[in-house]
Amino acid sequence: MKYTPKQNGVRAKKHLGQHFLVDDEVARKTAELVPEDLDILIEVGPGTGVLTEYLFPKWKDKLICVELDTESVAYLKTAKWAAGLTIIEQDFLQLDVRPYQGKRIGIIGNYPYNISTQIAFKILEEDWNVISFVGMFQKEVAERFCANSGSKVYGVTSVLLQSFYSCSYSFTVGEEAFLPPPKVKSAVMTAKKIETGELPAWKPLKSLVKMAFSQRRKTLSNALKPFLSSNSRFILPEEWKGLRAEALCVEDYHKLVQQYIHSTD
C-alpha cells in the first residue's frame, strides 16, 4: 500500500456509507478493468480521489465524477492533480441520464455499500446505454451479482443483472484497503453489456423473477401461482413445476418471459 490519506479535510460519513479506498494498487487494478470503447466514463462517489487519480489522466474530459459529499467535492475542486476534472455535486441515484442518451457509457466506483444494489437497478432501469459497469462492492453483493444457478446466493439480482450483462468477479479486497476499514470484505466485479442477440423485456422479466424468488422454499408452480392463475394460456413447462427458483438458469427465465409475453398477445 503506497498511498496514505492526506490531511484533506474529508471525513468519512456513516450515513453516506463512506469507506475511502486508500490502497494504491487496488485503485490501479480497478481502473485497468474499464474498456476502451467508451464515450463517457462516470465515476460514482470519488471521495478523496484515489481511484480518480488513475482514471483522470487517461479519460480527461470524458470522465465525469458524481459526488454527493460536499467535503469531497471541495477537496477535489482544490486538488492540483484534479484541475479541470468535471464534478457533478449530486446523488447518483437522482442523476438525470437524458444528456447521456446515445452515448456509450461506462460506470465505475467504490460504491457506497448501502446503495450498491440501487445503483445496479438504476443502470438496468433507466434509458441509457451503459455498456460497462465496474467497481467495488461488499463481497457478498459481488458474489450474488455473479452467482450461477444452483448457488445459495443466486437470486433476483443475479438473474436481472446477468440478463443484460456478462458478469465476472475480478478480485477480493481486504478491510485494510479502506479508511475507515469496513467490517466486511469487499470485491471488485465487472459487468459488460450483452450487445448481441435478443434481450428480454425488462418489466415482465423483473416481475416474474421477483415473484419466483419471493418464496424460495416453494416450488415454481406455487411461487408463480399469481402469474399462472391470471392467465390460463401461460403454462409452466412440466419439468420445471417441481423445481425451486434457484434451479433455473438465466436463459430459462428468458424462455419463461417469452412464453408469458406470447400468452398475453
LINWO-V573781 format. One record per residue. N is the residue number from 1. RES is the residue in one small letter. PSI is psi in whole degrees, -180 to 180 (NA if undefined). OMEGA is omega as a letter, one per 20 degrees, with the letter a starting at -180 (* if undefined). Layout:
BEGIN
n/res/psi/omega
N/RES/PSI/OMEGA
N/RES/PSI/OMEGA
END
This chain:
BEGIN
n/res/psi/omega
1/m/107/a
2/k/-29/a
3/y/135/r
4/t/140/a
5/p/134/r
6/k/160/r
7/q/81/a
8/n/7/r
9/g/12/a
10/v/121/r
11/r/138/r
12/a/132/a
13/k/125/a
14/k/-40/a
15/h/-16/r
16/l/1/r
17/g/32/a
18/q/128/r
19/h/102/a
20/f/130/r
21/l/130/r
22/v/6/a
23/d/112/a
24/d/-40/a
25/e/-38/r
26/v/-41/r
27/a/-44/a
28/r/-47/a
29/k/-37/r
30/t/-45/r
31/a/-34/a
32/e/-13/a
33/l/-10/a
34/v/130/r
35/p/165/a
36/e/-31/a
37/d/57/a
38/l/147/r
39/d/-33/a
40/i/140/r
41/l/122/a
42/i/122/r
43/e/127/a
44/v/122/r
45/g/63/a
46/p/-22/r
47/g/-119/r
48/t/6/r
49/g/19/a
50/v/-43/r
51/l/-39/a
52/t/-36/a
53/e/-25/r
54/y/-28/a
55/l/-43/a
56/f/-44/a
57/p/-31/a
58/k/-46/a
59/w/-21/r
60/k/-122/a
61/d/-3/r
62/k/-12/a
63/l/129/r
64/i/124/r
65/c/131/r
66/v/114/a
67/e/130/a
68/l/-29/a
69/d/118/a
70/t/-34/r
71/e/-41/r
72/s/-42/r
73/v/-45/r
74/a/-41/r
75/y/-48/a
76/l/-32/a
77/k/-17/a
78/t/-13/a
79/a/130/a
80/k/-41/a
81/w/-21/a
82/a/13/a
83/a/124/a
84/g/-2/r
85/l/134/r
86/t/121/a
87/i/127/r
88/i/118/a
89/e/94/a
90/q/160/r
91/d/124/a
92/f/-34/a
93/l/-20/r
94/q/4/a
95/l/130/r
96/d/116/a
97/v/-6/a
98/r/-38/r
99/p/-16/a
100/y/3/r
101/q/140/a
102/g/-7/r
103/k/156/r
104/r/111/a
105/i/142/r
106/g/142/r
107/i/134/r
108/i/156/r
109/g/161/r
110/n/87/a
111/y/137/r
112/p/126/a
113/y/-25/a
114/n/-13/r
115/i/14/a
116/s/-39/r
117/t/-37/r
118/q/-36/r
119/i/-44/r
120/a/-41/a
121/f/-33/r
122/k/-41/r
123/i/-39/a
124/l/-37/a
125/e/-26/a
126/e/156/a
127/d/76/r
128/w/163/a
129/n/77/r
130/v/107/a
131/i/-15/r
132/s/134/a
133/f/105/a
134/v/146/r
135/g/-173/a
136/m/129/r
137/f/166/r
138/q/140/a
139/k/-43/a
140/e/-35/r
141/v/-44/r
142/a/-41/r
143/e/-39/r
144/r/-44/r
145/f/-37/a
146/c/1/a
147/a/149/r
148/n/161/r
149/s/146/a
150/g/-20/r
151/s/150/r
152/k/-26/a
153/v/0/r
154/y/128/a
155/g/-152/a
156/v/-52/a
157/t/-32/r
158/s/-51/a
159/v/-45/a
160/l/-45/a
161/l/-43/a
162/q/-11/r
163/s/-25/a
164/f/-13/a
165/y/144/r
166/s/114/a
167/c/143/r
168/s/139/r
169/y/116/a
170/s/-56/r
171/f/156/a
172/t/146/a
173/v/129/a
174/g/167/a
175/e/-30/a
176/e/-8/a
177/a/-1/a
178/f/158/r
179/l/120/i
180/p/155/r
181/p/132/r
182/p/168/r
183/k/4/a
184/v/161/r
185/k/158/a
186/s/172/r
187/a/147/r
188/v/132/r
189/m/159/r
190/t/145/r
191/a/122/a
192/k/128/a
193/k/137/r
194/i/115/a
195/e/9/r
196/t/153/r
197/g/173/a
198/e/123/r
199/l/152/a
200/p/158/r
201/a/129/a
202/w/-52/a
203/k/-51/r
204/p/-33/r
205/l/-49/a
206/k/-46/a
207/s/-47/a
208/l/-45/a
209/v/-43/r
210/k/-38/r
211/m/-40/a
212/a/-40/a
213/f/-1/a
214/s/-27/r
215/q/82/a
216/r/-28/a
217/r/-14/r
218/k/155/r
219/t/161/a
220/l/-36/a
221/s/-31/r
222/n/-43/a
223/a/-35/a
224/l/14/a
225/k/-41/r
226/p/-38/r
227/f/-46/a
228/l/-40/a
229/s/-23/a
230/s/-12/a
231/n/104/a
232/s/-19/r
233/r/-17/r
234/f/109/a
235/i/127/r
236/l/130/r
237/p/138/a
238/e/-41/a
239/e/-11/a
240/w/-12/a
241/k/-38/a
242/g/2/a
243/l/160/r
244/r/166/a
245/a/-38/a
246/e/-11/a
247/a/-24/a
248/l/135/r
249/c/174/a
250/v/-44/a
251/e/-34/r
252/d/-41/r
253/y/-34/r
254/h/-43/r
255/k/-40/a
256/l/-41/r
257/v/-42/r
258/q/-41/r
259/q/-40/r
260/y/-44/r
261/i/-45/r
262/h/-34/a
263/s/-19/a
264/t/-4/a
265/d/NA/*
END
